[in-house]
Amino acid sequence: MTQTGSIRPLDGTAVVLDAGPRAEVAALAGRLLTAAAGRVDSAEWLREVRGASARLPHELLDEIREFRHDPGPEGVLLIRGLPVAADLPPTPTVPGSVQRTATLGAAAMTAVMLQLGEVIAYRDEKSGALVQDVVPVPGQERLQSNAGSVRLQMHSENAFHRNRPDYVGLLCVREDPTGDARLCVASVRRALPLLSPEARRVLGEERFLTEAPPSFGGADGAPVHAVLRGAPEDPDVLVDFASTRPLDEGAGRAMEELRGAFERTTHALALAAGDLAVVDNRIAVHGRTSFTPRYDGTDRWLHRVYAVADHRRSRVDRVAGGSVLN
Protein backbone atom coordinates (compact mmCIF):
# COMPACT_ATOMS: atom_id res chain seq x y z
CA MET A 1 0.00 0.00 0.00
CA THR A 2 1.18 3.49 -0.70
CA GLN A 3 1.77 6.23 1.81
CA THR A 4 -0.98 8.84 1.80
CA GLY A 5 -1.24 12.01 3.83
CA SER A 6 -0.80 11.53 7.54
CA ILE A 7 -1.54 7.79 7.61
CA ARG A 8 1.61 5.68 7.46
CA PRO A 9 1.60 2.11 6.17
CA LEU A 10 3.33 -0.26 8.57
CA ASP A 11 5.08 -3.38 7.25
CA GLY A 12 3.02 -3.18 4.07
CA THR A 13 -0.21 -4.37 5.69
CA ALA A 14 -0.99 -1.79 8.41
CA VAL A 15 -1.81 1.86 8.65
CA VAL A 16 -1.37 4.14 11.65
CA LEU A 17 -3.75 7.02 12.25
CA ASP A 18 -1.97 10.17 13.30
CA ALA A 19 -3.58 12.88 15.41
CA GLY A 20 -5.63 14.51 12.63
CA PRO A 21 -7.33 11.43 11.17
CA ARG A 22 -7.71 9.95 14.65
CA ALA A 23 -9.62 13.02 15.79
CA GLU A 24 -11.84 12.87 12.69
CA VAL A 25 -12.74 9.22 13.33
CA ALA A 26 -13.36 9.93 17.02
CA ALA A 27 -15.73 12.79 16.17
CA LEU A 28 -17.59 10.66 13.62
CA ALA A 29 -17.89 7.74 16.08
CA GLY A 30 -18.99 10.09 18.85
CA ARG A 31 -21.95 11.30 16.79
CA LEU A 32 -23.01 7.71 16.22
CA LEU A 33 -23.36 7.04 19.95
CA THR A 34 -26.78 8.66 19.93
CA ALA A 35 -27.88 7.85 16.37
CA ALA A 36 -31.00 5.66 16.44
CA ALA A 37 -30.74 5.75 20.26
CA GLY A 38 -27.44 3.88 19.94
CA ARG A 39 -29.18 0.57 19.18
CA VAL A 40 -26.35 -1.29 17.49
CA ASP A 41 -28.49 -4.13 16.13
CA SER A 42 -31.16 -1.93 14.59
CA ALA A 43 -31.44 -1.30 10.85
CA GLU A 44 -31.70 2.42 11.64
CA TRP A 45 -28.33 2.51 13.43
CA LEU A 46 -26.65 0.57 10.64
CA ARG A 47 -28.11 3.00 8.11
CA GLU A 48 -26.62 5.92 10.04
CA VAL A 49 -23.23 4.22 10.26
CA ARG A 50 -23.30 3.31 6.56
CA GLY A 51 -23.75 6.96 5.66
CA ALA A 52 -21.15 8.13 8.15
CA SER A 53 -18.62 5.57 6.91
CA ALA A 54 -18.33 7.46 3.62
CA ARG A 55 -17.03 10.41 5.66
CA LEU A 56 -14.08 8.57 7.19
CA PRO A 57 -10.78 10.38 6.53
CA HIS A 58 -10.01 10.07 2.84
CA GLU A 59 -6.54 8.70 3.59
CA LEU A 60 -8.09 5.85 5.54
CA LEU A 61 -10.74 5.23 2.88
CA ASP A 62 -7.99 4.92 0.28
CA GLU A 63 -6.28 2.19 2.32
CA ILE A 64 -9.52 0.28 2.97
CA ARG A 65 -10.47 0.37 -0.72
CA GLU A 66 -7.03 -0.82 -1.74
CA PHE A 67 -7.32 -3.74 0.68
CA ARG A 68 -10.81 -4.54 -0.63
CA HIS A 69 -9.44 -4.56 -4.19
CA ASP A 70 -6.46 -6.75 -3.31
CA PRO A 71 -5.73 -8.01 0.24
CA GLY A 72 -2.06 -8.43 -0.63
CA PRO A 73 0.19 -11.34 0.25
CA GLU A 74 -0.79 -11.44 3.95
CA GLY A 75 -4.58 -11.10 3.67
CA VAL A 76 -4.78 -8.88 6.74
CA LEU A 77 -5.08 -5.13 7.25
CA LEU A 78 -4.03 -3.67 10.59
CA ILE A 79 -5.38 -0.20 11.41
CA ARG A 80 -3.88 1.40 14.50
CA GLY A 81 -5.24 4.35 16.43
CA LEU A 82 -9.02 3.90 16.26
CA PRO A 83 -10.89 5.51 19.17
CA VAL A 84 -11.94 3.36 22.12
CA ALA A 85 -13.46 4.42 25.43
CA ALA A 86 -11.00 5.57 28.06
CA ASP A 87 -13.32 4.56 30.92
CA LEU A 88 -14.01 0.93 30.05
CA PRO A 89 -15.98 -1.23 32.47
CA PRO A 90 -14.35 -4.48 33.64
CA THR A 91 -13.80 -7.06 30.92
CA PRO A 92 -16.92 -9.25 30.69
CA THR A 93 -16.62 -12.82 31.98
CA VAL A 94 -20.03 -14.23 31.00
CA PRO A 95 -20.70 -16.47 27.98
CA GLY A 96 -22.19 -14.78 24.93
CA SER A 97 -21.11 -11.24 25.81
CA VAL A 98 -22.01 -8.68 23.11
CA GLN A 99 -22.37 -4.95 22.52
CA ARG A 100 -26.01 -3.92 22.13
CA THR A 101 -25.44 -0.20 22.77
CA ALA A 102 -23.08 1.91 20.66
CA THR A 103 -19.59 2.65 21.95
CA LEU A 104 -16.76 4.58 20.33
CA GLY A 105 -15.01 1.37 19.37
CA ALA A 106 -18.14 -0.36 18.08
CA ALA A 107 -19.08 2.66 15.96
CA ALA A 108 -15.59 3.18 14.53
CA MET A 109 -15.01 -0.45 13.60
CA THR A 110 -18.49 -0.87 12.11
CA ALA A 111 -17.87 2.20 9.94
CA VAL A 112 -14.64 0.63 8.68
CA MET A 113 -16.26 -2.76 8.03
CA LEU A 114 -19.10 -1.14 6.07
CA GLN A 115 -16.52 0.15 3.61
CA LEU A 116 -15.62 -3.48 2.88
CA GLY A 117 -19.15 -4.81 2.49
CA GLU A 118 -22.30 -5.30 4.54
CA VAL A 119 -22.20 -6.23 8.22
CA ILE A 120 -23.77 -9.59 9.14
CA ALA A 121 -24.24 -11.87 12.14
CA TYR A 122 -25.56 -15.39 12.78
CA ARG A 123 -28.66 -16.08 14.86
CA ASP A 124 -27.03 -19.16 16.42
CA GLU A 125 -23.89 -17.24 17.39
CA LYS A 126 -24.07 -14.78 20.29
CA SER A 127 -27.82 -14.32 19.74
CA GLY A 128 -27.28 -12.64 16.39
CA ALA A 129 -25.52 -9.55 17.80
CA LEU A 130 -23.64 -7.53 15.17
CA VAL A 131 -20.84 -6.44 17.54
CA GLN A 132 -19.60 -9.35 19.65
CA ASP A 133 -17.12 -9.55 22.51
CA VAL A 134 -14.11 -11.86 22.37
CA VAL A 135 -13.17 -12.43 26.00
CA PRO A 136 -11.99 -15.37 28.11
CA VAL A 137 -14.77 -17.04 30.08
CA PRO A 138 -14.23 -19.00 33.31
CA GLY A 139 -14.72 -22.72 32.81
CA GLN A 140 -14.30 -22.49 29.03
CA GLU A 141 -10.51 -22.25 28.98
CA ARG A 142 -9.97 -25.37 26.87
CA LEU A 143 -12.66 -24.71 24.27
CA GLN A 144 -11.70 -24.09 20.65
CA SER A 145 -13.73 -20.89 20.63
CA ASN A 146 -13.45 -17.16 21.24
CA ALA A 147 -14.16 -17.82 24.95
CA GLY A 148 -11.18 -20.14 25.41
CA SER A 149 -7.62 -19.33 26.40
CA VAL A 150 -5.72 -22.39 25.16
CA ARG A 151 -4.10 -22.08 21.76
CA LEU A 152 -6.84 -21.47 19.21
CA GLN A 153 -6.04 -23.46 16.09
CA MET A 154 -5.83 -21.71 12.74
CA HIS A 155 -9.13 -21.57 10.92
CA SER A 156 -11.33 -19.93 8.33
CA GLU A 157 -14.11 -18.18 10.25
CA ASN A 158 -17.33 -20.23 10.24
CA ALA A 159 -15.76 -22.59 7.73
CA PHE A 160 -18.78 -24.91 7.92
CA HIS A 161 -21.31 -22.24 6.87
CA ARG A 162 -22.39 -21.75 3.26
CA ASN A 163 -22.46 -17.98 3.89
CA ARG A 164 -19.17 -17.42 5.63
CA PRO A 165 -18.03 -13.86 6.25
CA ASP A 166 -15.61 -12.47 3.70
CA TYR A 167 -14.00 -10.24 6.33
CA VAL A 168 -13.50 -10.64 10.07
CA GLY A 169 -12.81 -7.47 12.04
CA LEU A 170 -11.17 -7.74 15.48
CA LEU A 171 -10.80 -4.51 17.45
CA CYS A 172 -8.78 -4.50 20.67
CA VAL A 173 -10.41 -2.35 23.36
CA ARG A 174 -8.24 -3.72 26.19
CA GLU A 175 -4.94 -5.43 25.57
CA ASP A 176 -3.83 -8.61 27.30
CA PRO A 177 -2.09 -7.57 30.55
CA THR A 178 0.14 -10.65 30.42
CA GLY A 179 1.35 -9.86 26.89
CA ASP A 180 0.96 -13.52 25.93
CA ALA A 181 -2.21 -13.40 23.83
CA ARG A 182 -1.41 -12.83 20.16
CA LEU A 183 -3.63 -12.86 17.11
CA CYS A 184 -2.10 -15.33 14.66
CA VAL A 185 -2.69 -14.88 10.92
CA ALA A 186 -1.41 -16.77 7.89
CA SER A 187 -2.18 -16.41 4.20
CA VAL A 188 -2.58 -19.13 1.60
CA ARG A 189 -0.68 -16.82 -0.76
CA ARG A 190 2.40 -17.27 1.45
CA ALA A 191 1.79 -20.95 2.14
CA LEU A 192 1.05 -22.11 -1.41
CA PRO A 193 4.66 -22.04 -2.71
CA LEU A 194 5.70 -24.27 0.21
CA LEU A 195 3.30 -27.06 -0.77
CA SER A 196 4.25 -30.02 -2.93
CA PRO A 197 2.42 -30.44 -6.26
CA GLU A 198 0.71 -33.53 -4.84
CA ALA A 199 -0.58 -31.66 -1.79
CA ARG A 200 -1.87 -28.84 -3.95
CA ARG A 201 -3.71 -31.33 -6.14
CA VAL A 202 -5.30 -33.18 -3.22
CA LEU A 203 -6.26 -30.03 -1.34
CA GLY A 204 -8.09 -28.88 -4.48
CA GLU A 205 -10.33 -31.97 -4.47
CA GLU A 206 -13.55 -32.53 -2.51
CA ARG A 207 -12.03 -34.82 0.12
CA PHE A 208 -12.70 -32.85 3.32
CA LEU A 209 -15.60 -32.33 5.71
CA THR A 210 -16.02 -29.47 8.20
CA GLU A 211 -18.32 -29.88 11.20
CA ALA A 212 -20.40 -27.12 12.76
CA PRO A 213 -19.44 -26.08 16.32
CA PRO A 214 -21.77 -26.72 19.30
CA SER A 215 -22.53 -22.98 19.48
CA PHE A 216 -24.58 -23.34 16.29
CA GLY A 217 -26.99 -25.74 17.95
CA GLY A 218 -26.16 -28.82 15.91
CA ALA A 219 -26.42 -27.08 12.54
CA ASP A 220 -25.34 -29.16 9.58
CA GLY A 221 -21.73 -28.76 8.57
CA ALA A 222 -20.51 -27.83 5.11
CA PRO A 223 -20.91 -30.42 2.36
CA VAL A 224 -17.80 -32.35 1.38
CA HIS A 225 -15.47 -29.69 0.04
CA ALA A 226 -12.01 -28.83 -1.23
CA VAL A 227 -9.62 -26.92 1.02
CA LEU A 228 -8.11 -24.94 -1.88
CA ARG A 229 -10.78 -23.49 -4.16
CA GLY A 230 -10.79 -21.30 -7.24
CA ALA A 231 -7.80 -20.31 -9.34
CA PRO A 232 -5.03 -22.90 -8.79
CA GLU A 233 -2.33 -20.22 -8.88
CA ASP A 234 -4.18 -17.97 -6.39
CA PRO A 235 -6.80 -20.05 -4.55
CA ASP A 236 -9.12 -19.30 -1.69
CA VAL A 237 -8.70 -21.48 1.40
CA LEU A 238 -11.43 -23.18 3.45
CA VAL A 239 -10.19 -25.05 6.52
CA ASP A 240 -10.54 -25.22 10.28
CA PHE A 241 -7.79 -27.34 11.81
CA ALA A 242 -10.00 -28.02 14.83
CA SER A 243 -13.06 -29.22 12.90
CA THR A 244 -12.13 -30.02 9.28
CA ARG A 245 -11.76 -33.77 8.79
CA PRO A 246 -9.87 -35.36 5.87
CA LEU A 247 -11.83 -38.26 4.39
CA ASP A 248 -8.85 -40.44 3.44
CA GLU A 249 -5.18 -40.89 4.25
CA GLY A 250 -3.96 -38.89 1.26
CA ALA A 251 -6.19 -35.97 2.24
CA GLY A 252 -4.85 -36.23 5.78
CA ARG A 253 -1.25 -36.00 4.60
CA ALA A 254 -2.05 -32.99 2.41
CA MET A 255 -3.83 -31.24 5.26
CA GLU A 256 -0.86 -31.76 7.58
CA GLU A 257 1.44 -30.35 4.90
CA LEU A 258 -0.79 -27.28 4.71
CA ARG A 259 -0.74 -26.95 8.50
CA GLY A 260 3.05 -26.95 8.41
CA ALA A 261 3.14 -24.35 5.64
CA PHE A 262 0.85 -22.08 7.65
CA GLU A 263 3.01 -22.53 10.76
CA ARG A 264 6.06 -21.44 8.77
CA THR A 265 4.32 -18.30 7.48
CA THR A 266 2.27 -17.21 10.52
CA HIS A 267 2.45 -13.68 11.89
CA ALA A 268 1.66 -13.25 15.61
CA LEU A 269 0.23 -9.78 16.28
CA ALA A 270 0.10 -8.22 19.74
CA LEU A 271 -2.96 -5.98 19.56
CA ALA A 272 -3.04 -2.78 21.60
CA ALA A 273 -6.15 -0.78 22.45
CA GLY A 274 -7.38 0.90 19.25
CA ASP A 275 -5.85 -1.70 16.91
CA LEU A 276 -8.28 -3.15 14.37
CA ALA A 277 -7.17 -6.27 12.49
CA VAL A 278 -9.26 -7.05 9.42
CA VAL A 279 -8.71 -10.58 8.11
CA ASP A 280 -9.74 -11.49 4.56
CA ASN A 281 -11.47 -14.76 5.40
CA ARG A 282 -11.14 -16.04 1.84
CA ILE A 283 -7.36 -16.18 1.64
CA ALA A 284 -6.21 -16.02 5.28
CA VAL A 285 -6.71 -18.17 8.36
CA HIS A 286 -6.36 -16.92 11.91
CA GLY A 287 -6.01 -18.22 15.45
CA ARG A 288 -4.59 -17.16 18.81
CA THR A 289 -1.71 -18.06 21.10
CA SER A 290 -2.50 -19.42 24.55
CA PHE A 291 -2.62 -17.11 27.58
CA THR A 292 -3.61 -17.20 31.24
CA PRO A 293 -6.70 -15.15 32.12
CA ARG A 294 -6.93 -13.38 35.45
CA TYR A 295 -10.72 -12.92 35.54
CA ASP A 296 -10.24 -9.73 37.51
CA GLY A 297 -11.70 -7.30 34.99
CA THR A 298 -8.37 -6.56 33.26
CA ASP A 299 -8.28 -9.41 30.73
CA ARG A 300 -7.93 -9.06 26.97
CA TRP A 301 -11.10 -7.70 25.34
CA LEU A 302 -11.79 -7.58 21.61
CA HIS A 303 -14.86 -6.61 19.60
CA ARG A 304 -15.66 -8.74 16.55
CA VAL A 305 -17.66 -7.74 13.46
CA TYR A 306 -18.26 -9.71 10.25
CA ALA A 307 -18.76 -8.32 6.74
CA VAL A 308 -19.63 -9.82 3.37
CA ALA A 309 -18.79 -8.40 -0.03
CA ASP A 310 -21.92 -9.84 -1.68
CA HIS A 311 -24.93 -9.26 0.57
CA ARG A 312 -27.38 -10.59 -2.00
CA ARG A 313 -25.78 -14.03 -1.83
CA SER A 314 -27.24 -14.69 1.63
CA ARG A 315 -30.68 -13.11 1.11
CA VAL A 316 -32.47 -16.46 1.40
CA ASP A 317 -31.08 -16.86 4.94
CA ARG A 318 -31.85 -13.32 6.16
CA VAL A 319 -35.38 -12.75 7.45
CA ALA A 320 -36.97 -9.61 5.95
CA GLY A 321 -33.63 -8.71 4.36
CA GLY A 322 -32.02 -7.94 7.71
CA SER A 323 -28.44 -8.47 8.77
CA VAL A 324 -28.82 -11.69 10.78
CA LEU A 325 -28.51 -15.08 9.07
CA ASN A 326 -30.55 -18.07 10.21
C-alpha angles and dihedrals in degrees: 000000000000127000113256129182115308097340113095122204112230120209090340095287105060138063128202121212113223124207097282100050090038091057091048092053091045091052092048092048091046092058090052093059090081100030110118087358088295093284100159096193096050123105088229094059092047090051090054092048092047090057093043092049090069087062096058112125108291091233090058093044089054091055094046092049091048090052091048090052094047124358090204127224095311100045093218134100118201116199115189127196104036114154119262129172116277093207101054119174117235115295109271117252101185125102116259097021113177142164112251096162123058119261130178091258095045092049095046096047093044089053090053093046092050088061088061098047140296122325116243140175137187123244091219093051119073091335092293096294114164095214111045132186122236105203136140114262124206112251093019097078096121098045120115091233142092089273095058130090102200116096108298108220120235113270149158106249112260089352091174095058123094089217102047118171115263091210133031117199119200117185120188112220095166123020124224107272091210093054090223101105111091131173107234120207132177132176129219086220088066095039099047097075089054094059124094118242089249093054091048090051094049095044088055092059128084096256102120137081127199120202125214116246122247090252089072092062098246095311115173115267125235117290117258104297147173120255094216112047136177127011108023092218093049109018133174116240128226115183143121111193090204097052110015111101124199111225098214140019095263091053089049092054092048092049092051090050089053091049089054092048091052091048090054093051102038122128116207111208123198103210119211126198108289095026115128117193114195113195120198097226092201098064104016135061124203141195140153139251119242121265140172115248120215098200089211098117095269100086126124112288126191133174117220128204129174127211135185127205094211109044093174091063092072098039093114090060097046116084112228090352093291128146100259120089122214 
